Amino acid sequence: MNESDSVVLAELKKMNRLLALVAVGERKQGEQISILSKAGFLPKEIAELIGTTSNTVRVALSVLRKASKKNSRGIGKE
């Protein structure tokens, strides 16, 4: 990779981060984490974007997964 490729890649990363921040806007932290995770961001990247720790992101993702499983088991059962 040459220097101009590195510059282009760095600019693309900045644009990606900006678009991600616009996408999550002023939503609650859990919603931000969910959206960014679904968009393919890693916990460390999500943490940097929203200003928290990667551990907080991992815990939130775990809680979201558990809630999703619980909701999917309850659907259609009466």
C-alpha positions, 0 to 999 in steps of 0.5 A, spaced: 500 500 500 502 506 498 502 513 501 496 515 497 492 509 498 493 510 506 490 517 506 484 515 502 483 509 507 484 514 513 479 518 509 474 513 508 475 510 515 473 518 518 467 518 513 464 511 516 465 513 523 461 520 521 456 516 518 455 511 524 454 517 529 449 520 524 445 514 524 445 513 531 444 520 533 441 522 540 438 515 541 439 511 548 446 508 549 443 501 548 440 503 541 446 506 539 450 499 541 445 495 537 445 499 531 452 500 530 453 492 532 448 490 526 452 495 522 458 491 523 462 495 528 466 491 533 465 493 541 472 497 541 470 501 535 463 502 538 466 504 545 470 509 541 464 512 537 459 513 543 464 515 548 464 509 553 468 502 554 469 496 550 467 492 556 460 496 557 459 495 550 460 487 550 455 487 556 450 491 553 450 486 547 450 480 551 444 483 555 441 485 548 442 478 545 439 475 552 433 479 551 432 477 544 432 470 545 427 471 551 423 475 546 423 470 540 421 464 545 415 467 547 412 469 541 406 465 539 406 461 545 399 463 549 
